[in-house]
């Protein structure tokens, strides 16, 4: 007997960050103060996140994608209930950033088409979509669509909108 598929998320929160590579490479503000390797109750997640002011104040992408959900709701750029709407937002963000990508390989429209197809597929399965690119100069861009309520990797992290 096979297990039922995990529940689909109620919605997806969208995040975008563009900044200096050295800021992105500094992991101190990208991780909550405690390493958690198993599911814990929602209240414990809130306590862990609150214990690190640097983590909560930072808009740099966290090391673990679902940890976006621990941060304040003001960091959310958009929220969608339908996976196709979340995928369209992702596509729009990447397309807007594309002229600034460092390499011709990343600016290639065929390659981007593959990313967008993969994003569509992942979102239809109820999982996160993550993209990160080096930009001309010393920049880095991250575009992330994070499943919420529940997230498949961290189902007990509470929604930042509640």
C-alpha positions as CSV (number, residue, x, y, z in Angstrom):
1,X,0.0,0.0,0.0
2,X,1.5,3.4,-1.0
3,X,1.3,6.4,1.2
4,X,-1.0,9.2,0.1
5,X,0.8,12.2,-1.4
6,X,1.7,15.0,0.9
7,X,-0.9,17.8,1.1
8,X,-0.6,20.7,-1.4
9,X,0.4,24.0,0.2
10,X,-2.3,26.5,0.7
11,X,-0.2,29.2,-0.9
12,X,3.3,30.2,-1.9
13,X,5.3,33.3,-0.7
14,X,7.7,34.9,-3.1
15,X,11.0,36.5,-2.2
16,X,13.6,38.4,-4.2
17,X,16.9,39.7,-3.1
18,X,19.6,41.5,-5.1
19,X,22.8,42.7,-3.4
20,X,26.6,42.4,-3.1
21,X,28.1,38.9,-3.3
22,X,30.1,39.5,-0.2
23,X,26.9,40.2,1.7
24,X,25.4,36.9,0.3
25,X,28.6,35.0,1.2
26,X,28.4,36.1,4.9
27,X,26.4,33.3,6.4
28,X,26.0,34.7,9.9
29,X,22.8,36.5,9.2
30,X,21.5,33.7,6.9
31,X,21.0,31.1,9.6
32,X,18.8,31.0,12.7
33,X,20.7,30.7,15.9
34,X,20.2,26.9,16.3
35,X,20.6,24.1,13.9
36,X,17.4,22.1,13.7
37,X,17.5,18.7,12.0
38,X,14.0,17.5,12.8
39,X,10.5,18.9,13.0
40,X,9.7,20.9,16.0
41,X,6.4,22.6,17.1
42,X,5.5,26.0,15.6
43,X,6.1,27.8,18.9
44,X,9.6,26.5,19.1
45,X,10.3,27.8,15.6
46,X,9.1,31.2,16.6
47,X,11.4,31.2,19.7
48,X,14.4,30.1,17.7
49,X,13.9,32.8,15.1
50,X,13.3,35.5,17.7
51,X,16.5,34.6,19.4
52,X,18.5,36.0,16.5
53,X,17.9,39.7,15.8
54,X,20.4,39.6,12.9
55,X,18.6,36.7,11.2
56,X,15.2,38.3,11.6
57,X,16.4,41.7,10.3
58,X,18.3,40.4,7.4
59,X,16.7,40.3,3.9
60,X,19.5,38.1,2.6
61,X,18.2,34.6,1.6
62,X,18.5,32.2,4.5
63,X,20.7,29.1,4.1
64,X,17.6,26.8,4.3
65,X,14.8,27.9,1.9
66,X,11.9,27.3,4.3
67,X,13.6,29.5,6.9
68,X,12.2,32.5,4.9
69,X,8.9,31.6,6.6
70,X,10.4,32.5,10.0
71,X,11.2,36.0,8.9
72,X,8.7,38.9,9.1
73,X,5.9,39.0,6.6
74,X,7.1,42.4,5.3
75,X,9.9,40.6,3.4
76,X,7.3,38.8,1.2
77,X,7.2,40.3,-2.3
78,X,4.0,38.5,-3.4
79,X,1.7,35.6,-2.3
80,X,-0.2,33.3,-4.6
81,X,-2.6,30.5,-4.0
82,X,-2.4,29.0,-7.5
83,X,0.9,27.4,-8.6
84,X,0.6,28.9,-12.1
85,X,0.5,32.4,-10.7
86,X,3.5,31.8,-8.5
87,X,5.3,30.4,-11.6
88,X,4.5,33.5,-13.6
89,X,5.9,35.7,-10.9
90,X,9.1,33.7,-10.8
91,X,9.4,33.9,-14.6
92,X,8.8,37.7,-14.6
93,X,11.5,38.2,-11.9
94,X,14.1,36.1,-13.7
95,X,13.3,37.7,-17.0
96,X,13.7,41.2,-15.5
97,X,17.1,40.2,-14.0
98,X,18.4,38.3,-17.0
99,X,20.1,41.2,-18.8
100,X,22.3,41.6,-15.7
101,X,23.4,37.9,-15.4
102,X,27.1,37.6,-15.4
103,X,27.4,34.8,-18.0
104,X,26.0,34.3,-21.5
105,X,25.1,30.8,-20.4
106,X,22.6,32.1,-17.8
107,X,21.3,34.7,-20.2
108,X,20.5,32.0,-22.9
109,X,16.8,32.0,-23.6
110,X,16.7,28.2,-24.2
111,X,18.3,27.6,-20.8
112,X,15.9,30.0,-19.1
113,X,13.0,28.2,-20.8
114,X,14.2,25.0,-19.2
115,X,14.3,26.7,-15.8
116,X,10.7,28.0,-16.2
117,X,9.5,24.5,-17.2
118,X,11.1,23.0,-14.2
119,X,9.6,25.8,-12.0
120,X,6.1,25.0,-13.4
121,X,6.6,21.3,-12.6
122,X,7.9,21.8,-9.1
123,X,5.2,24.2,-8.1
124,X,2.5,21.8,-9.5
125,X,4.0,19.2,-7.1
126,X,3.7,21.7,-4.2
127,X,7.4,22.3,-3.6
128,X,9.8,25.3,-3.5
129,X,11.5,27.0,-6.5
130,X,14.9,28.6,-6.0
131,X,17.1,30.5,-8.3
132,X,20.4,32.3,-7.8
133,X,22.6,34.1,-10.3
134,X,25.9,36.1,-10.2
135,X,25.4,39.5,-11.8
136,X,27.7,41.8,-13.6
137,X,30.0,43.6,-11.3
138,X,30.0,42.2,-7.8
139,X,26.3,41.4,-7.5
140,X,24.1,38.4,-6.8
141,X,20.4,37.9,-7.2
142,X,18.1,35.3,-5.6
143,X,14.5,34.6,-6.6
144,X,12.6,32.1,-4.4
145,X,9.0,30.8,-4.3
146,X,8.4,29.1,-0.9
147,X,5.5,26.7,-0.3
148,X,3.6,27.6,2.9
149,X,1.0,25.9,5.0
150,X,2.6,23.4,4.9
151,X,6.1,23.5,3.5
152,X,7.2,20.0,2.6
153,X,10.7,20.3,4.0
154,X,9.6,22.1,7.2
155,X,5.9,21.4,7.7
156,X,5.8,22.8,11.2
157,X,7.1,26.3,10.4
158,X,4.1,28.6,10.9
159,X,3.0,30.9,8.1
160,X,4.5,34.4,8.5
161,X,1.1,35.9,7.5
162,X,-0.7,34.6,10.6
